[in-house]
Amino acid sequence: MPTILIVCGERGVGKTTALAAAAQRLAAAGTNVGGVLCPGRYENGVKSVILWTDAAGGPQRSLARLATSISGQSGRPVLDASDHKLLRYGKWEFNREELRLADHVATDAIRLLAPPSGQVHTNTDPVTPRAVFIDEIGPLELDYGVGFTCTLAALDALASSFATLRDDKRSPAAIVAVRPELVPSLLARWPEALVLRIRIEDREETAGKISRLFENVDR
């Protein structure tokens, strides 16, 4: 089992839906989960708000909203970090404090994955997660160094800490949602990561594939 599983798909195919379903299946089967999920809120078929929630359970909080002052965008989105409360990227306005909180929750969960002295956690600890969901890593982190920056650094450290382990049943794992165009740069950082591609017609199957990765791992 890989230390990092990259789940990639285009916008709107259901990456968050698949990750949330996998997290629910794993939790129902007794596997400790953690991390951050970022579902959207839609109005008239258009995503208007990006929410975030702890994958282990908790309320949904507003992470970003559609900027009302922007009528349309073309080409590469532009980052505007001039506001101390908001981080503007393309058509989205991110709440800096909520970004910080979500980044903190995700980072803490990933750090719990890395066992001391190369040992592998069991699933008997009621707090330590074995599956951490990160939704998602994108251009903010990789191109601009903002957003889930501590999360990205923790993922790098996790990949490094498990780089010498060759047990196919090794556990735990981080499941990271990304867009397809970012996969090459992440594989350069995490060469042992497994890539799982998702399409809108098979997102339920993708959730099953993620949960089945844990079925034969000793707990």
VOPAGU-2260 file (C-alpha; in pm, 1 decimal, decimal comma):
REM VOPAGU-2260
SITE   aa  ch    i         X         Y         Z
SITE  MET   A    0       0,0       0,0       0,0
SITE  PRO   A    1     140,9     341,3     -92,3
SITE  THR   A    2     221,1     608,5     162,9
SITE  ILE   A    3      61,9     873,5     -59,6
SITE  LEU   A    4    -227,2     813,8    -297,6
SITE  ILE   A    5    -286,4    1089,4    -553,6
SITE  VAL   A    6    -647,1    1108,9    -672,5
SITE  CYS   A    7    -658,3    1323,4    -984,7
SITE  GLY   A    8    -943,4    1447,4   -1198,0
SITE  GLU   A    9   -1067,1    1751,5   -1382,8
SITE  ARG   A   10   -1283,2    2017,1   -1219,3
SITE  GLY   A   11   -1631,6    1895,2   -1144,5
SITE  VAL   A   12   -1571,3    1520,3   -1179,2
SITE  GLY   A   13   -1633,7    1457,0    -809,5
SITE  LYS   A   14   -1295,1    1431,9    -640,7
SITE  THR   A   15   -1435,9    1565,5    -314,3
SITE  THR   A   16   -1742,3    1341,6    -341,6
SITE  ALA   A   17   -1523,3    1033,4    -391,3
SITE  LEU   A   18   -1291,4    1123,3    -104,3
SITE  ALA   A   19   -1581,2    1193,7     130,1
SITE  ALA   A   20   -1745,3     860,7      40,1
SITE  ALA   A   21   -1416,6     676,1      96,3
SITE  ALA   A   22   -1370,6     846,0     433,1
SITE  GLN   A   23   -1721,9     744,5     537,4
SITE  ARG   A   24   -1665,3     382,7     431,2
SITE  LEU   A   25   -1335,3     360,2     615,6
SITE  ALA   A   26   -1476,5     516,9     931,8
SITE  ALA   A   27   -1773,4     278,7     922,4
SITE  ALA   A   28   -1529,1     -12,7     896,5
SITE  GLY   A   29   -1338,8     106,2    1203,3
SITE  THR   A   30   -1046,5     280,1    1034,5
SITE  ASN   A   31    -941,7     609,3    1191,2
SITE  VAL   A   32    -955,4     894,2     939,1
SITE  GLY   A   33    -844,9    1255,6     944,6
SITE  GLY   A   34    -754,6    1548,8     723,8
SITE  VAL   A   35    -962,8    1807,8     542,1
SITE  LEU   A   36   -1243,7    1781,2     286,5
SITE  CYS   A   37   -1357,6    2085,0      86,8
SITE  PRO   A   38   -1706,2    2039,9     -60,0
SITE  GLY   A   39   -1871,3    2311,4    -263,6
SITE  ARG   A   40   -2200,2    2490,6    -213,5
SITE  TYR   A   41   -2392,6    2552,5    -533,7
SITE  GLU   A   42   -2649,2    2811,5    -636,1
SITE  ASN   A   43   -2836,0    2756,8    -962,9
SITE  GLY   A   44   -2578,6    2497,7   -1063,6
SITE  VAL   A   45   -2281,3    2726,7   -1002,8
SITE  LYS   A   46   -2033,2    2675,0    -719,8
SITE  SER   A   47   -2052,8    2988,9    -506,7
SITE  VAL   A   48   -1883,1    2880,3    -182,5
SITE  ILE   A   49   -1599,6    2641,8     -95,6
SITE  LEU   A   50   -1647,8    2485,7     247,1
SITE  TRP   A   51   -1404,6    2287,3     459,6
SITE  THR   A   52   -1454,0    2027,4     727,0
SITE  ASP   A   53   -1241,9    1792,6     932,9
SITE  ALA   A   54   -1263,4    1447,7     771,1
SITE  ALA   A   55   -1277,0    1298,1    1120,9
SITE  GLY   A   56   -1602,2    1484,2    1182,6
SITE  GLY   A   57   -1711,7    1836,1    1262,2
SITE  PRO   A   58   -1904,1    2133,2    1125,2
SITE  GLN   A   59   -1861,4    2273,9     776,1
SITE  ARG   A   60   -1696,8    2615,4     762,9
SITE  SER   A   61   -1668,3    2866,2     480,5
SITE  LEU   A   62   -1322,7    2864,3     320,8
SITE  ALA   A   63   -1377,8    3073,3       7,9
SITE  ARG   A   64   -1652,0    3251,8    -180,3
SITE  LEU   A   65   -1707,7    3354,2    -537,9
SITE  ALA   A   66   -1597,1    3714,4    -580,2
SITE  THR   A   67   -1898,2    3924,0    -671,0
SITE  SER   A   68   -1683,9    4195,4    -828,6
SITE  ILE   A   69   -1543,5    3963,8   -1097,6
SITE  SER   A   70   -1769,3    3907,9   -1395,9
SITE  GLY   A   71   -1540,7    3673,4   -1584,1
SITE  GLN   A   72   -1182,6    3552,1   -1617,9
SITE  SER   A   73    -972,3    3422,3   -1901,7
SITE  GLY   A   74    -625,3    3272,8   -1901,3
SITE  ARG   A   75    -418,9    3198,1   -1593,5
SITE  PRO   A   76    -579,0    3305,5   -1261,3
SITE  VAL   A   77    -406,2    3590,6   -1082,5
SITE  LEU   A   78    -313,0    3590,8    -713,5
SITE  ASP   A   79    -385,3    3904,5    -511,6
SITE  ALA   A   80    -242,8    3886,0    -157,9
SITE  SER   A   81    -277,9    4256,4     -76,4
SITE  ASP   A   82    -569,6    4213,1     167,4
SITE  HIS   A   83    -472,4    4096,4     517,7
SITE  LYS   A   84    -805,0    3914,5     561,8
SITE  LEU   A   85    -867,5    3776,9     214,0
SITE  LEU   A   86    -651,9    3595,1     -38,7
SITE  ARG   A   87    -786,9    3650,0    -388,5
SITE  TYR   A   88    -708,5    3393,8    -654,9
SITE  GLY   A   89    -888,1    3419,2    -984,3
SITE  LYS   A   90   -1260,4    3431,8    -916,2
SITE  TRP   A   91   -1227,2    3315,2    -553,4
SITE  GLU   A   92   -1180,1    3506,1    -229,3
SITE  PHE   A   93   -1024,1    3285,6      40,5
SITE  ASN   A   94   -1062,5    3367,6     407,6
SITE  ARG   A   95    -705,5    3373,2     538,0
SITE  GLU   A   96    -799,4    3267,4     890,5
SITE  GLU   A   97   -1005,7    2971,8     767,2
SITE  LEU   A   98    -720,4    2872,3     536,7
SITE  ARG   A   99    -487,8    2877,5     834,7
SITE  LEU   A  100    -725,0    2667,5    1046,0
SITE  ALA   A  101    -782,2    2409,3     771,0
SITE  ASP   A  102    -408,5    2392,2     703,5
SITE  HIS   A  103    -348,7    2335,0    1074,6
SITE  VAL   A  104    -603,5    2050,3    1093,7
SITE  ALA   A  105    -459,8    1878,1     786,0
SITE  THR   A  106    -100,2    1921,2     898,1
SITE  ASP   A  107    -166,0    1779,7    1244,0
SITE  ALA   A  108    -336,2    1474,1    1094,2
SITE  ILE   A  109     -46,0    1407,1     855,3
SITE  ARG   A  110     212,1    1441,7    1131,1
SITE  LEU   A  111      26,9    1178,7    1330,8
SITE  LEU   A  112      74,1     940,1    1038,0
SITE  ALA   A  113     453,1     939,3    1063,7
SITE  PRO   A  114     553,2     686,8    1332,0
SITE  PRO   A  115     879,2     722,4    1524,5
SITE  SER   A  116    1185,9     515,3    1431,3
SITE  GLY   A  117    1027,2     374,1    1117,1
SITE  GLN   A  118     759,8     181,7    1307,7
SITE  VAL   A  119     413,9     137,7    1160,6
SITE  HIS   A  120     108,0     245,4    1355,4
SITE  THR   A  121    -168,9       0,8    1428,6
SITE  ASN   A  122    -533,0     101,4    1420,3
SITE  THR   A  123    -586,6      46,2    1792,8
SITE  ASP   A  124    -511,3     406,1    1890,6
SITE  PRO   A  125    -845,6     590,2    1904,4
SITE  VAL   A  126    -680,1     918,7    1801,3
SITE  THR   A  127    -410,4     833,5    1546,3
SITE  PRO   A  128    -549,9     825,1    1190,5
SITE  ARG   A  129    -450,9     565,3     933,8
SITE  ALA   A  130    -607,7     747,3     640,5
SITE  VAL   A  131    -569,7    1122,6     599,5
SITE  PHE   A  132    -762,4    1300,6     324,1
SITE  ILE   A  133    -624,3    1623,2     173,2
SITE  ASP   A  134    -869,0    1808,3     -51,4
SITE  GLU   A  135    -680,3    1952,4    -224,9
SITE  ILE   A  136    -328,4    2058,7    -324,0
SITE  GLY   A  137    -325,4    2303,6    -615,3
SITE  PRO   A  138    -158,4    2604,3    -777,3
SITE  LEU   A  139    -185,1    2814,4    -461,1
SITE  GLU   A  140      54,1    2579,2    -283,7
SITE  LEU   A  141     272,6    2464,8    -572,7
SITE  ASP   A  142     304,8    2788,0    -771,8
SITE  TYR   A  143     259,7    3064,0    -512,9
SITE  GLY   A  144     359,1    2913,0    -178,8
SITE  VAL   A  145      31,7    3004,4      -4,9
SITE  GLY   A  146    -275,5    2811,0     106,9
SITE  PHE   A  147    -209,4    2466,0     252,7
SITE  THR   A  148     164,3    2526,8     276,1
SITE  CYS   A  149     221,9    2346,0     605,4
SITE  THR   A  150      14,3    2056,7     473,2
SITE  LEU   A  151     235,7    2029,6     165,4
SITE  ALA   A  152     551,0    2038,7     378,5
SITE  ALA   A  153     407,5    1766,7     604,5
SITE  LEU   A  154     329,8    1550,8     300,8
SITE  ASP   A  155     687,2    1594,3     179,2
SITE  ALA   A  156     814,4    1486,4     520,5
SITE  LEU   A  157     575,1    1189,4     525,1
SITE  ALA   A  158     694,6    1069,2     185,3
SITE  SER   A  159    1054,7    1101,4     298,3
SITE  SER   A  160     995,5     917,3     626,2
SITE  PHE   A  161     853,2     614,5     446,7
SITE  ALA   A  162    1090,2     619,2     149,4
SITE  THR   A  163    1296,2     325,7     279,4
SITE  LEU   A  164    1000,4     100,1     359,0
SITE  ARG   A  165     918,9    -164,7      97,7
SITE  ASP   A  166     637,9    -358,1     265,6
SITE  ASP   A  167     342,2    -370,8      24,2
SITE  LYS   A  168     110,3    -367,6     327,2
SITE  ARG   A  169     258,6     -61,4     484,5
SITE  SER   A  170      16,3     174,9     646,0
SITE  PRO   A  171    -101,0     446,6     703,2
SITE  ALA   A  172    -157,7     664,4     396,6
SITE  ALA   A  173    -245,4    1016,3     284,2
SITE  ILE   A  174    -500,7    1050,0       4,6
SITE  VAL   A  175    -445,6    1374,8    -186,5
SITE  ALA   A  176    -680,9    1527,3    -444,1
SITE  VAL   A  177    -520,7    1720,3    -730,9
SITE  ARG   A  178    -588,2    1826,8   -1087,8
SITE  PRO   A  179    -428,3    1614,9   -1362,6
SITE  GLU   A  180    -186,0    1883,1   -1479,4
SITE  LEU   A  181     -24,3    1892,4   -1134,4
SITE  VAL   A  182      47,1    1519,5   -1111,2
SITE  PRO   A  183     396,7    1533,9   -1269,4
SITE  SER   A  184     523,1    1793,9   -1021,5
SITE  LEU   A  185     385,1    1595,9    -726,8
SITE  LEU   A  186     533,3    1270,0    -851,8
SITE  ALA   A  187     868,0    1447,8    -866,6
SITE  ARG   A  188     824,1    1522,5    -495,3
SITE  TRP   A  189     672,5    1183,9    -404,9
SITE  PRO   A  190     811,6     929,8    -654,5
SITE  GLU   A  191     657,8     631,9    -472,3
SITE  ALA   A  192     305,9     774,9    -476,5
SITE  LEU   A  193      27,0     583,9    -648,3
SITE  VAL   A  194    -194,6     776,3    -893,4
SITE  LEU   A  195    -566,2     702,3    -918,0
SITE  ARG   A  196    -753,4     883,8   -1193,9
SITE  ILE   A  197   -1120,5     963,8   -1149,7
SITE  ARG   A  198   -1397,0    1030,1   -1400,3
SITE  ILE   A  199   -1743,8    1156,1   -1321,4
SITE  GLU   A  200   -1901,1     821,4   -1417,1
SITE  ASP   A  201   -1680,3     616,8   -1184,6
SITE  ARG   A  202   -1643,1     827,3    -871,2
SITE  GLU   A  203   -1832,5     570,7    -662,2
SITE  GLU   A  204   -1596,9     302,8    -791,1
SITE  THR   A  205   -1304,0     528,2    -699,8
SITE  ALA   A  206   -1430,0     557,6    -343,2
SITE  GLY   A  207   -1444,8     178,9    -326,8
SITE  LYS   A  208   -1091,2     144,7    -462,4
SITE  ILE   A  209    -959,3     381,4    -196,2
SITE  SER   A  210   -1132,2     198,7      88,5
SITE  ARG   A  211   -1025,1    -143,5     -40,9
SITE  LEU   A  212    -659,0     -41,9     -16,0
SITE  PHE   A  213    -698,7     -80,0     361,0
SITE  GLU   A  214    -891,0    -408,6     364,7
SITE  ASN   A  215    -592,7    -643,6     377,7
SITE  VAL   A  216    -369,7    -429,3     599,1
SITE  ASP   A  217    -319,6    -558,5     953,2
SITE  ARG   A  218    -469,9    -327,6    1214,2
